[in-house]
Amino acid sequence: QVQLVESGGGLVQPGGSLRLSCTTSKSIFSVYEMGWYRQAPGKQRELVAKTTGLGTISYENFAKGRFTLSRDDAKNTLFLQMNDLKPEDTAIYYCNLNVGAIYWGQGTQVTVSS
């Protein structure tokens, strides 16, 4: 059973920053893909950014230039650094792991509000 443990959400003012972390019991190097999705109230879950096991990273357009995906392979941890946050970034952020089977973290709330 693969486990995903997320942390780092919270309340931040517009223009602020947060860093989300997702630690997995699986070696990131061995996965097909690992990434972050988000779901705002009343909206569908959407991709934010993802990486392949070998390190190819991709971002959705709204994340480019503001969000940075990185990883610590020794700790099996994926990070999402989010800068210049906007109210429309408010959502529950979910870590996702694809090893053939798909796994989701429990989600962490990010609220951007003044």
C-alpha positions as CSV (number, residue, x, y, z in Angstrom):
1,Q,0.0,0.0,0.0
2,V,1.5,3.3,-1.1
3,Q,1.1,6.2,1.3
4,L,1.1,9.9,0.6
5,V,1.4,12.4,3.4
6,E,0.9,16.1,2.5
7,S,1.7,19.2,4.5
8,G,2.2,22.9,4.0
9,G,-1.2,24.4,3.3
10,G,-2.7,27.4,5.1
11,L,-4.0,30.9,4.9
12,V,-1.9,33.5,3.1
13,Q,-2.5,37.0,1.8
14,P,-2.5,37.7,-1.9
15,G,1.1,38.0,-3.2
16,G,2.3,35.6,-0.5
17,S,4.0,32.2,-0.7
18,L,3.5,28.7,0.5
19,R,5.4,25.5,0.1
20,L,3.5,22.2,-0.1
21,S,5.2,18.9,0.7
22,C,4.2,15.4,-0.2
23,T,6.1,12.4,1.2
24,T,5.6,9.0,-0.3
25,S,6.5,5.5,0.8
26,K,7.5,4.8,-2.8
27,S,10.8,5.9,-4.4
28,I,9.9,8.9,-6.7
29,F,12.6,7.7,-9.2
30,S,10.5,4.5,-9.7
31,V,7.2,6.1,-10.4
32,Y,5.6,7.0,-13.8
33,E,4.5,10.4,-12.6
34,M,4.0,12.3,-9.4
35,G,2.4,15.7,-9.1
36,W,0.0,18.2,-7.6
37,Y,-3.7,18.7,-8.5
38,R,-6.1,21.2,-7.0
39,Q,-9.9,21.4,-6.6
40,A,-11.6,24.7,-5.9
41,P,-15.2,24.8,-4.6
42,G,-17.7,24.0,-7.3
43,K,-15.0,23.1,-9.8
44,Q,-13.4,20.0,-11.2
45,R,-10.0,18.8,-9.9
46,E,-7.3,20.1,-12.2
47,L,-3.6,19.4,-12.7
48,V,-1.1,22.0,-11.3
49,A,2.3,20.5,-12.0
50,K,3.8,17.0,-12.4
51,T,7.1,15.2,-12.8
52,T,8.0,11.9,-14.3
53,G,10.2,9.5,-12.3
54,L,13.1,10.6,-14.4
55,G,12.5,14.3,-13.7
56,T,10.7,15.7,-16.7
57,I,8.5,18.5,-15.2
58,S,5.5,20.1,-16.7
59,Y,3.2,22.9,-15.5
60,E,-0.2,24.1,-16.3
61,N,-0.3,27.6,-17.7
62,F,-1.6,29.3,-14.6
63,A,1.3,27.8,-12.6
64,K,4.1,28.8,-15.0
65,G,6.3,31.5,-13.6
66,R,4.7,31.4,-10.1
67,F,4.9,27.8,-9.0
68,T,8.0,25.5,-8.8
69,L,8.0,21.8,-8.5
70,S,11.0,20.1,-6.9
71,R,11.9,16.9,-5.2
72,D,14.2,15.3,-2.6
73,D,14.7,11.8,-3.8
74,A,16.5,10.8,-0.7
75,K,13.4,11.6,1.3
76,N,10.9,10.5,-1.3
77,T,9.4,14.0,-1.1
78,L,7.9,16.2,-3.7
79,F,7.6,20.0,-3.1
80,L,5.4,22.7,-4.7
81,Q,6.7,26.2,-4.0
82,M,3.9,28.6,-4.7
83,N,4.7,32.3,-5.0
84,D,2.7,35.4,-5.9
85,L,-0.5,33.6,-4.8
86,K,-3.8,34.9,-5.9
87,P,-7.3,34.5,-4.5
88,E,-8.1,32.2,-7.4
89,D,-5.5,29.8,-6.2
90,T,-7.7,29.0,-3.2
91,A,-8.4,25.3,-3.4
92,I,-7.6,21.9,-1.8
93,Y,-4.3,20.7,-3.2
94,Y,-3.9,17.0,-3.6
95,C,-0.7,15.0,-4.2
96,N,-1.0,12.4,-6.9
97,L,1.1,9.3,-7.6
98,N,1.0,7.1,-10.7
99,V,2.8,3.8,-10.4
100,G,0.4,2.1,-12.7
101,A,-2.2,2.4,-10.0
102,I,-3.2,5.9,-9.0
103,Y,-2.9,7.2,-5.4
104,W,-4.1,10.4,-3.9
105,G,-3.1,12.2,-0.7
106,Q,-5.7,13.4,1.7
107,G,-5.5,17.0,0.5
108,T,-4.3,20.2,2.1
109,Q,-6.3,23.5,2.1
110,V,-4.7,26.6,0.6
111,T,-6.6,29.8,1.1
112,V,-5.5,33.1,-0.4
113,S,-7.4,36.0,1.1
114,S,-6.8,39.4,2.6
